Amino acid sequence: MSYTEEVYERVVAQNPGEPEFHQAVKEVLDSLKVVIDRNEEKYRSLSILERLVEPERIISFRVPWIDDNGNVQINKGYRVQFNSAIGPYKGGLRFHPTVNQSILKFLGFEQVFKNSLTGLPIGGGKGGSNFDPKGKSDREVMAFCQSFMTELSKYIGADTDVPAGDIGVGGREIGFLFGQYKRIRGLYEGVLTGKGLTYGGSLIRTEATGYGVVYILNELMQAHNDSLEGKTVVVTGSGNVAIYAIQKATQLGAKVVALCDSNGYVYDPNGINLDVVKDIKEVKRGRIKEYADRVEGATYTEGTGIWNIKCDVYLPCATQNELDVDGVKTLIANGCKYIVEGANMPTTREATEYAMANGVLFLPGKASNAGGVATSALEMSQNSQRLSWTAEEVDAKLHQIMKDIYAKIDDAAKRYDMPDNFVAGANIAGFEKVVDAMIAQGLV
Ligand code: NDP
Protein backbone atom coordinates (compact mmCIF):
# COMPACT_ATOMS: atom_id res chain seq x y z
CA MET A 1 0.00 0.00 0.00
CA SER A 2 1.33 3.46 -0.83
CA TYR A 3 2.11 5.97 1.94
CA THR A 4 -0.80 8.22 0.87
CA GLU A 5 -3.25 5.28 0.96
CA GLU A 6 -1.97 4.20 4.35
CA VAL A 7 -2.49 7.66 5.78
CA TYR A 8 -5.96 7.92 4.26
CA GLU A 9 -6.98 4.60 5.87
CA ARG A 10 -5.64 5.85 9.17
CA VAL A 11 -7.69 9.07 8.84
CA VAL A 12 -10.88 7.09 8.20
CA ALA A 13 -10.20 4.73 11.13
CA GLN A 14 -9.24 7.48 13.58
CA ASN A 15 -11.92 10.02 12.61
CA PRO A 16 -15.15 8.01 12.44
CA GLY A 17 -18.34 9.73 11.34
CA GLU A 18 -16.53 12.57 9.55
CA PRO A 19 -17.33 11.97 5.86
CA GLU A 20 -16.62 15.52 4.65
CA PHE A 21 -13.21 15.46 6.30
CA HIS A 22 -12.43 12.06 4.75
CA GLN A 23 -13.51 13.37 1.34
CA ALA A 24 -11.27 16.43 1.54
CA VAL A 25 -8.27 14.41 2.75
CA LYS A 26 -8.72 11.80 0.04
CA GLU A 27 -8.84 14.35 -2.72
CA VAL A 28 -5.67 16.04 -1.51
CA LEU A 29 -3.72 12.84 -0.78
CA ASP A 30 -4.63 11.30 -4.14
CA SER A 31 -3.22 14.25 -6.00
CA LEU A 32 -0.13 14.43 -3.77
CA LYS A 33 0.79 10.81 -4.52
CA VAL A 34 3.02 11.80 -7.43
CA VAL A 35 4.93 14.22 -5.21
CA ILE A 36 5.21 11.83 -2.27
CA ASP A 37 6.35 8.92 -4.42
CA ARG A 38 9.40 10.87 -5.55
CA ASN A 39 10.56 11.36 -1.96
CA GLU A 40 8.68 8.76 0.00
CA GLU A 41 11.43 7.78 2.42
CA LYS A 42 12.03 11.32 3.58
CA TYR A 43 8.34 12.12 4.08
CA ARG A 44 7.71 8.81 5.86
CA SER A 45 10.62 9.26 8.22
CA LEU A 46 9.24 12.66 9.26
CA SER A 47 5.60 11.42 9.38
CA ILE A 48 4.76 14.46 7.30
CA LEU A 49 1.37 13.24 6.09
CA GLU A 50 0.25 12.04 9.52
CA ARG A 51 1.08 15.52 10.85
CA LEU A 52 -0.57 17.28 7.93
CA VAL A 53 -3.95 15.56 8.47
CA GLU A 54 -4.05 16.08 12.25
CA PRO A 55 -5.23 19.54 13.40
CA GLU A 56 -2.82 21.21 15.80
CA ARG A 57 -5.77 21.91 18.10
CA ILE A 58 -9.58 21.74 18.16
CA ILE A 59 -11.44 23.87 20.66
CA SER A 60 -15.09 23.06 21.26
CA PHE A 61 -17.36 24.85 23.68
CA ARG A 62 -20.90 25.53 24.88
CA VAL A 63 -22.65 28.73 23.73
CA PRO A 64 -25.57 29.70 26.00
CA TRP A 65 -27.79 32.67 25.08
CA ILE A 66 -31.32 33.93 25.66
CA ASP A 67 -33.86 34.30 22.84
CA ASP A 68 -36.49 37.03 22.48
CA ASN A 69 -39.04 34.94 24.41
CA GLY A 70 -36.74 34.74 27.40
CA ASN A 71 -35.86 31.09 26.78
CA VAL A 72 -32.33 29.76 27.27
CA GLN A 73 -30.78 28.38 24.08
CA ILE A 74 -27.62 26.27 23.86
CA ASN A 75 -25.46 25.90 20.75
CA LYS A 76 -22.15 24.23 20.02
CA GLY A 77 -19.12 26.41 19.21
CA TYR A 78 -15.84 25.32 17.62
CA ARG A 79 -12.48 26.53 16.40
CA VAL A 80 -10.24 24.16 14.46
CA GLN A 81 -6.64 25.45 14.49
CA PHE A 82 -5.31 23.22 11.76
CA ASN A 83 -1.82 24.30 10.76
CA SER A 84 0.31 27.30 11.71
CA ALA A 85 3.49 26.42 9.79
CA ILE A 86 3.39 29.51 7.57
CA GLY A 87 1.54 32.00 9.77
CA PRO A 88 -1.22 32.59 12.35
CA TYR A 89 -4.32 30.46 11.84
CA LYS A 90 -6.67 32.16 9.41
CA GLY A 91 -10.09 31.06 8.20
CA GLY A 92 -13.75 31.89 8.52
CA LEU A 93 -16.49 31.24 11.04
CA ARG A 94 -19.61 29.49 9.76
CA PHE A 95 -22.97 29.79 11.51
CA HIS A 96 -25.34 27.22 10.04
CA PRO A 97 -27.46 24.41 11.55
CA THR A 98 -25.43 21.79 9.65
CA VAL A 99 -22.10 22.82 11.23
CA ASN A 100 -20.27 19.98 12.96
CA GLN A 101 -16.68 18.94 13.58
CA SER A 102 -16.37 17.03 10.30
CA ILE A 103 -17.38 20.03 8.20
CA LEU A 104 -15.06 22.38 10.08
CA LYS A 105 -12.14 19.96 9.83
CA PHE A 106 -12.67 19.60 6.08
CA LEU A 107 -12.82 23.38 5.74
CA GLY A 108 -9.78 23.90 7.99
CA PHE A 109 -7.77 21.32 6.06
CA GLU A 110 -8.62 22.93 2.70
CA GLN A 111 -7.80 26.32 4.16
CA VAL A 112 -4.20 25.28 4.87
CA PHE A 113 -3.50 24.75 1.15
CA LYS A 114 -5.58 27.70 0.03
CA ASN A 115 -3.77 30.08 2.33
CA SER A 116 -0.45 28.73 1.16
CA LEU A 117 -1.44 29.43 -2.46
CA THR A 118 -2.08 33.10 -1.72
CA GLY A 119 1.65 33.55 -1.10
CA LEU A 120 0.84 35.41 2.13
CA PRO A 121 1.95 34.44 5.67
CA ILE A 122 -1.24 32.80 6.95
CA GLY A 123 -1.82 29.35 8.42
CA GLY A 124 -5.11 27.45 8.21
CA GLY A 125 -8.09 27.31 10.57
CA LYS A 126 -11.88 27.32 10.57
CA GLY A 127 -14.62 27.61 13.13
CA GLY A 128 -18.27 28.21 13.73
CA SER A 129 -21.45 27.04 15.33
CA ASN A 130 -24.65 25.14 14.61
CA PHE A 131 -26.49 28.40 15.37
CA ASP A 132 -28.89 29.46 12.59
CA PRO A 133 -28.99 33.26 12.17
CA LYS A 134 -31.90 32.95 9.73
CA GLY A 135 -35.11 34.38 11.16
CA LYS A 136 -33.38 35.66 14.33
CA SER A 137 -33.72 39.26 15.47
CA ASP A 138 -30.66 41.53 15.57
CA ARG A 139 -30.76 41.31 19.37
CA GLU A 140 -30.73 37.52 19.29
CA VAL A 141 -27.82 37.48 16.84
CA MET A 142 -25.93 39.91 19.09
CA ALA A 143 -26.63 37.83 22.21
CA PHE A 144 -25.37 34.74 20.45
CA CYS A 145 -22.25 36.45 19.04
CA GLN A 146 -21.34 37.91 22.43
CA SER A 147 -21.62 34.54 24.14
CA PHE A 148 -19.67 32.80 21.34
CA MET A 149 -16.86 35.37 21.54
CA THR A 150 -16.72 35.27 25.34
CA GLU A 151 -15.33 31.75 25.00
CA LEU A 152 -13.48 32.10 21.68
CA SER A 153 -11.59 35.21 22.83
CA LYS A 154 -9.38 33.01 25.03
CA TYR A 155 -7.87 31.31 22.00
CA ILE A 156 -7.51 33.96 19.29
CA GLY A 157 -5.53 37.17 18.71
CA ALA A 158 -4.01 39.27 15.95
CA ASP A 159 -0.81 37.18 15.98
CA THR A 160 -2.28 33.78 16.85
CA ASP A 161 -5.59 33.18 15.11
CA VAL A 162 -7.62 35.63 13.02
CA PRO A 163 -11.15 34.43 12.10
CA ALA A 164 -13.34 35.97 9.37
CA GLY A 165 -16.83 35.43 7.95
CA ASP A 166 -18.25 32.47 6.06
CA ILE A 167 -21.78 31.15 5.55
CA GLY A 168 -24.10 32.96 7.97
CA VAL A 169 -21.39 35.30 9.21
CA GLY A 170 -21.38 38.66 7.44
CA GLY A 171 -20.70 42.25 8.44
CA ARG A 172 -23.34 42.32 11.18
CA GLU A 173 -21.97 39.25 12.96
CA ILE A 174 -18.32 40.33 12.59
CA GLY A 175 -19.23 43.68 14.19
CA PHE A 176 -20.85 42.05 17.22
CA LEU A 177 -17.96 39.58 17.57
CA PHE A 178 -15.32 42.32 17.33
CA GLY A 179 -17.10 44.49 19.89
CA GLN A 180 -17.19 41.66 22.42
CA TYR A 181 -13.52 40.71 21.83
CA LYS A 182 -12.47 44.32 22.42
CA ARG A 183 -14.57 44.54 25.57
CA ILE A 184 -13.21 41.31 27.08
CA ARG A 185 -9.57 41.54 26.06
CA GLY A 186 -9.23 45.31 26.12
CA LEU A 187 -7.38 45.18 22.83
CA TYR A 188 -8.17 47.13 19.68
CA GLU A 189 -6.40 44.87 17.24
CA GLY A 190 -6.94 43.12 13.91
CA VAL A 191 -8.30 39.95 15.49
CA LEU A 192 -11.07 39.51 12.92
CA THR A 193 -11.24 40.38 9.25
CA GLY A 194 -14.25 41.40 7.23
CA LYS A 195 -14.71 44.30 9.66
CA GLY A 196 -16.75 47.40 8.82
CA LEU A 197 -14.90 50.28 7.18
CA THR A 198 -15.32 52.53 10.22
CA TYR A 199 -13.42 50.16 12.52
CA GLY A 200 -10.51 48.70 10.62
CA GLY A 201 -12.10 46.88 7.70
CA SER A 202 -10.52 46.85 4.26
CA LEU A 203 -12.08 48.24 1.15
CA ILE A 204 -12.86 45.43 -1.35
CA ARG A 205 -12.94 42.70 1.35
CA THR A 206 -16.70 42.29 0.85
CA GLU A 207 -16.27 41.90 -2.90
CA ALA A 208 -12.98 39.96 -2.78
CA THR A 209 -14.03 36.32 -2.97
CA GLY A 210 -16.48 36.82 -5.81
CA TYR A 211 -14.17 39.18 -7.70
CA GLY A 212 -11.28 36.77 -7.21
CA VAL A 213 -13.29 33.90 -8.67
CA VAL A 214 -13.86 35.89 -11.82
CA TYR A 215 -10.29 37.21 -12.01
CA ILE A 216 -8.90 33.67 -11.99
CA LEU A 217 -11.59 32.50 -14.42
CA ASN A 218 -10.43 35.27 -16.70
CA GLU A 219 -6.81 34.06 -16.44
CA LEU A 220 -7.91 30.52 -17.26
CA MET A 221 -9.90 31.70 -20.27
CA GLN A 222 -7.10 33.92 -21.58
CA ALA A 223 -4.63 31.04 -21.27
CA HIS A 224 -7.01 29.05 -23.47
CA ASN A 225 -7.51 31.86 -26.01
CA ASP A 226 -10.99 32.63 -24.82
CA SER A 227 -12.72 35.47 -22.94
CA LEU A 228 -15.77 36.19 -20.83
CA GLU A 229 -17.17 38.64 -23.37
CA GLY A 230 -20.62 37.48 -24.48
CA LYS A 231 -20.55 34.27 -22.41
CA THR A 232 -23.60 32.95 -20.57
CA VAL A 233 -22.93 32.29 -16.90
CA VAL A 234 -24.86 30.49 -14.16
CA VAL A 235 -23.94 31.30 -10.55
CA THR A 236 -25.30 29.30 -7.62
CA GLY A 237 -26.12 30.78 -4.23
CA SER A 238 -27.10 34.40 -3.71
CA GLY A 239 -24.85 35.25 -0.79
CA ASN A 240 -21.62 37.17 -0.50
CA VAL A 241 -19.56 35.13 -2.97
CA ALA A 242 -22.34 34.79 -5.54
CA ILE A 243 -23.29 38.47 -5.56
CA TYR A 244 -19.79 39.76 -6.27
CA ALA A 245 -18.98 37.01 -8.75
CA ILE A 246 -22.09 38.11 -10.66
CA GLN A 247 -21.00 41.74 -10.45
CA LYS A 248 -17.49 41.15 -11.80
CA ALA A 249 -18.58 38.68 -14.50
CA THR A 250 -21.14 41.20 -15.73
CA GLN A 251 -18.52 43.99 -15.72
CA LEU A 252 -16.28 41.81 -17.88
CA GLY A 253 -18.98 41.38 -20.51
CA ALA A 254 -20.69 38.13 -19.53
CA LYS A 255 -24.42 37.66 -19.04
CA VAL A 256 -25.34 35.94 -15.76
CA VAL A 257 -28.76 34.34 -16.22
CA ALA A 258 -29.38 32.38 -13.02
CA LEU A 259 -28.77 32.20 -9.27
CA CYS A 260 -30.39 30.42 -6.33
CA ASP A 261 -30.77 29.98 -2.60
CA SER A 262 -31.46 26.82 -0.66
CA ASN A 263 -35.16 26.93 -1.56
CA GLY A 264 -35.01 27.30 -5.34
CA TYR A 265 -33.54 29.07 -8.35
CA VAL A 266 -34.24 32.07 -10.54
CA TYR A 267 -33.76 32.25 -14.31
CA ASP A 268 -33.59 35.68 -15.90
CA PRO A 269 -32.84 35.52 -19.64
CA ASN A 270 -32.18 39.27 -19.71
CA GLY A 271 -29.33 39.01 -17.23
CA ILE A 272 -29.58 39.15 -13.43
CA ASN A 273 -30.38 42.60 -12.05
CA LEU A 274 -27.96 42.80 -9.14
CA ASP A 275 -29.59 45.82 -7.50
CA VAL A 276 -32.70 43.73 -6.93
CA VAL A 277 -30.67 40.79 -5.60
CA LYS A 278 -28.75 43.03 -3.20
CA ASP A 279 -31.95 44.60 -1.94
CA ILE A 280 -33.51 41.18 -1.31
CA LYS A 281 -30.43 39.54 0.22
CA GLU A 282 -28.34 42.29 1.80
CA VAL A 283 -31.05 44.72 2.92
CA LYS A 284 -34.25 42.73 3.47
CA ARG A 285 -32.58 39.34 4.19
CA GLY A 286 -35.35 37.75 2.12
CA ARG A 287 -35.70 34.77 -0.22
CA ILE A 288 -34.54 34.71 -3.85
CA LYS A 289 -38.09 33.76 -4.92
CA GLU A 290 -38.99 37.45 -4.52
CA TYR A 291 -36.76 38.27 -7.52
CA ALA A 292 -39.26 36.69 -9.92
CA ASP A 293 -42.08 38.75 -8.39
CA ARG A 294 -40.10 41.94 -8.93
CA VAL A 295 -38.39 41.47 -12.32
CA GLU A 296 -40.36 41.01 -15.52
CA GLY A 297 -39.38 37.99 -17.60
CA ALA A 298 -37.72 36.17 -14.69
CA THR A 299 -38.99 32.79 -13.50
CA TYR A 300 -38.59 30.97 -10.19
CA THR A 301 -38.37 27.19 -9.79
CA GLU A 302 -38.70 25.62 -6.37
CA GLY A 303 -36.04 23.06 -5.41
CA THR A 304 -32.73 22.08 -6.98
CA GLY A 305 -31.85 21.77 -10.69
CA ILE A 306 -30.20 25.09 -11.55
CA TRP A 307 -27.63 23.10 -13.58
CA ASN A 308 -30.37 22.42 -16.18
CA ILE A 309 -29.95 26.00 -17.39
CA LYS A 310 -27.74 26.21 -20.50
CA CYS A 311 -24.49 28.08 -19.91
CA ASP A 312 -20.85 28.38 -21.01
CA VAL A 313 -19.56 28.96 -17.49
CA TYR A 314 -20.87 27.52 -14.21
CA LEU A 315 -19.79 29.09 -10.92
CA PRO A 316 -20.98 27.08 -7.89
CA CYS A 317 -20.92 29.60 -5.03
CA ALA A 318 -23.34 28.13 -2.45
CA THR A 319 -22.15 25.17 -0.37
CA GLN A 320 -20.30 21.84 -0.26
CA ASN A 321 -21.37 18.95 -2.52
CA GLU A 322 -24.09 20.96 -4.26
CA LEU A 323 -23.11 19.72 -7.75
CA ASP A 324 -23.12 15.98 -8.43
CA VAL A 325 -22.23 13.91 -11.47
CA ASP A 326 -25.73 14.04 -12.99
CA GLY A 327 -25.63 17.81 -12.75
CA VAL A 328 -22.25 17.89 -14.46
CA LYS A 329 -23.45 15.58 -17.24
CA THR A 330 -26.35 17.93 -17.92
CA LEU A 331 -24.06 20.97 -17.90
CA ILE A 332 -21.70 19.33 -20.40
CA ALA A 333 -24.55 18.16 -22.64
CA ASN A 334 -25.68 21.80 -22.77
CA GLY A 335 -22.21 23.02 -23.81
CA CYS A 336 -20.68 24.18 -20.51
CA LYS A 337 -16.89 24.56 -20.87
CA TYR A 338 -15.79 26.01 -17.52
CA ILE A 339 -16.59 25.18 -13.90
CA VAL A 340 -14.90 27.44 -11.37
CA GLU A 341 -15.70 26.85 -7.70
CA GLY A 342 -16.63 29.87 -5.62
CA ALA A 343 -17.77 27.76 -2.66
CA ASN A 344 -15.62 25.25 -0.80
CA MET A 345 -15.84 21.76 -2.32
CA PRO A 346 -19.22 22.40 -4.04
CA THR A 347 -18.52 19.70 -6.63
CA THR A 348 -18.49 16.05 -5.54
CA ARG A 349 -15.35 14.05 -6.22
CA GLU A 350 -17.07 11.95 -8.88
CA ALA A 351 -18.50 15.03 -10.57
CA THR A 352 -15.09 16.75 -10.57
CA GLU A 353 -13.44 13.75 -12.20
CA TYR A 354 -16.20 13.42 -14.77
CA ALA A 355 -15.97 17.10 -15.67
CA MET A 356 -12.18 17.02 -16.09
CA ALA A 357 -12.29 13.80 -18.10
CA ASN A 358 -14.84 15.31 -20.45
CA GLY A 359 -13.10 18.50 -21.50
CA VAL A 360 -14.34 20.94 -18.86
CA LEU A 361 -11.70 23.35 -17.57
CA PHE A 362 -12.15 23.08 -13.82
CA LEU A 363 -10.72 25.27 -11.05
CA PRO A 364 -11.00 23.99 -7.46
CA GLY A 365 -12.20 26.30 -4.70
CA LYS A 366 -8.95 26.25 -2.78
CA ALA A 367 -7.42 28.17 -5.69
CA SER A 368 -10.38 30.02 -7.15
CA ASN A 369 -12.00 31.33 -3.96
CA ALA A 370 -8.70 32.26 -2.28
CA GLY A 371 -9.25 35.95 -3.06
CA GLY A 372 -11.36 36.29 0.09
CA VAL A 373 -8.75 35.10 2.52
CA ALA A 374 -6.00 36.88 0.57
CA THR A 375 -7.80 40.17 1.02
CA SER A 376 -8.34 39.31 4.68
CA ALA A 377 -4.56 39.02 4.94
CA LEU A 378 -4.31 42.44 3.29
CA GLU A 379 -6.73 43.72 5.94
CA MET A 380 -4.38 42.30 8.61
CA SER A 381 -1.44 44.14 7.02
CA GLN A 382 -3.36 47.42 7.03
CA ASN A 383 -4.37 46.92 10.68
CA SER A 384 -0.77 46.25 11.68
CA GLN A 385 0.39 49.36 9.85
CA ARG A 386 -2.56 51.39 11.20
CA LEU A 387 -3.23 52.48 7.63
CA SER A 388 -6.03 52.06 5.08
CA TRP A 389 -5.30 51.45 1.44
CA THR A 390 -7.57 52.73 -1.34
CA ALA A 391 -10.03 50.45 -3.11
CA GLU A 392 -7.87 50.64 -6.24
CA GLU A 393 -4.76 49.55 -4.33
CA VAL A 394 -6.50 46.58 -2.70
CA ASP A 395 -8.22 45.56 -5.92
CA ALA A 396 -4.93 45.69 -7.84
CA LYS A 397 -3.24 43.51 -5.21
CA LEU A 398 -6.15 41.05 -5.26
CA HIS A 399 -6.02 40.88 -9.05
CA GLN A 400 -2.27 40.19 -8.99
CA ILE A 401 -2.67 37.52 -6.30
CA MET A 402 -5.27 35.69 -8.41
CA LYS A 403 -3.00 35.87 -11.46
CA ASP A 404 -0.13 34.48 -9.38
CA ILE A 405 -2.30 31.66 -8.04
CA TYR A 406 -3.24 30.69 -11.58
CA ALA A 407 0.44 30.73 -12.60
CA LYS A 408 1.41 28.57 -9.59
CA ILE A 409 -1.24 25.89 -10.08
CA ASP A 410 -0.64 25.82 -13.83
CA ASP A 411 3.10 25.45 -13.25
CA ALA A 412 2.70 22.65 -10.67
CA ALA A 413 0.32 20.74 -12.95
CA LYS A 414 2.78 21.04 -15.84
CA ARG A 415 5.81 20.08 -13.71
CA TYR A 416 4.09 16.80 -12.89
CA ASP A 417 2.96 16.20 -16.50
CA MET A 418 -0.71 16.88 -15.84
CA PRO A 419 -1.42 20.05 -17.83
CA ASP A 420 -4.83 21.57 -17.12
CA ASN A 421 -5.29 19.38 -14.03
CA PHE A 422 -5.71 22.33 -11.69
CA VAL A 423 -6.99 20.15 -8.84
CA ALA A 424 -3.62 18.43 -8.67
CA GLY A 425 -1.81 21.70 -9.41
CA ALA A 426 -3.49 23.48 -6.48
CA ASN A 427 -2.88 20.67 -4.01
CA ILE A 428 0.74 20.25 -5.01
CA ALA A 429 1.63 23.95 -5.07
CA GLY A 430 -0.13 24.51 -1.72
CA PHE A 431 1.55 21.48 -0.16
CA GLU A 432 5.10 22.35 -1.25
CA LYS A 433 5.30 25.59 0.74
CA VAL A 434 3.59 24.27 3.89
CA VAL A 435 5.69 21.14 4.04
CA ASP A 436 8.91 23.02 3.51
CA ALA A 437 8.02 25.26 6.49
CA MET A 438 6.95 22.28 8.62
CA ILE A 439 10.21 20.47 8.01
CA ALA A 440 12.26 23.59 8.74
CA GLN A 441 10.49 24.08 12.09
CA GLY A 442 11.19 20.58 13.37
CA LEU A 443 8.86 18.20 15.16
CA VAL A 444 6.23 20.54 16.60
P1 NDP B 1 -23.56 33.30 2.39
O1 NDP B 1 -24.16 32.82 3.66
O2 NDP B 1 -23.42 34.76 2.16
O3 NDP B 1 -24.38 32.70 1.16
C1 NDP B 1 -24.55 31.33 0.95
C2 NDP B 1 -25.58 31.20 -0.17
O4 NDP B 1 -25.65 29.82 -0.57
C3 NDP B 1 -26.99 31.60 0.25
O5 NDP B 1 -27.63 32.19 -0.84
C4 NDP B 1 -27.60 30.26 0.62
O6 NDP B 1 -29.01 30.24 0.54
C5 NDP B 1 -27.01 29.39 -0.46
N1 NDP B 1 -27.08 27.98 -0.10
C6 NDP B 1 -26.68 27.39 1.06
N2 NDP B 1 -26.91 26.09 1.01
C7 NDP B 1 -27.48 25.84 -0.20
C8 NDP B 1 -27.96 24.67 -0.83
N3 NDP B 1 -27.90 23.50 -0.24
N4 NDP B 1 -28.48 24.81 -2.09
C9 NDP B 1 -28.54 26.00 -2.69
N5 NDP B 1 -28.11 27.14 -2.13
C10 NDP B 1 -27.61 27.05 -0.89
O7 NDP B 1 -22.14 32.55 2.27
P2 NDP B 1 -20.90 32.93 1.37
O8 NDP B 1 -21.36 33.49 0.07
O9 NDP B 1 -19.96 33.72 2.21
O10 NDP B 1 -20.22 31.50 1.16
C11 NDP B 1 -20.61 30.63 0.11
C12 NDP B 1 -19.54 29.56 -0.06
O11 NDP B 1 -18.28 30.19 -0.37
C13 NDP B 1 -19.26 28.67 1.15
O12 NDP B 1 -18.88 27.38 0.70
C14 NDP B 1 -18.07 29.35 1.79
O13 NDP B 1 -17.30 28.45 2.58
C15 NDP B 1 -17.30 29.76 0.55
N6 NDP B 1 -16.33 30.84 0.76
C16 NDP B 1 -16.71 32.06 1.24
C17 NDP B 1 -15.79 33.07 1.39
C18 NDP B 1 -16.17 34.44 1.80
O14 NDP B 1 -15.30 35.33 1.77
N7 NDP B 1 -17.41 34.70 2.16
C19 NDP B 1 -14.35 32.83 1.11
C20 NDP B 1 -14.07 31.55 0.51
C21 NDP B 1 -15.04 30.59 0.39
P3 NDP B 1 -29.92 30.36 1.88
O15 NDP B 1 -29.98 31.83 2.15
O16 NDP B 1 -31.20 29.74 1.47
O17 NDP B 1 -29.20 29.57 2.96
Residues whose N, C-alpha, C, O or C-beta is under 5 A from the ligand:
A	BS01	NDP	G165 D166 I167 G168 T209 G237 S238 G239 N240 V241 A242 C260 D261 S262 N263 C317 A318 T319 Q320 G342 A343 N344 N369 G372
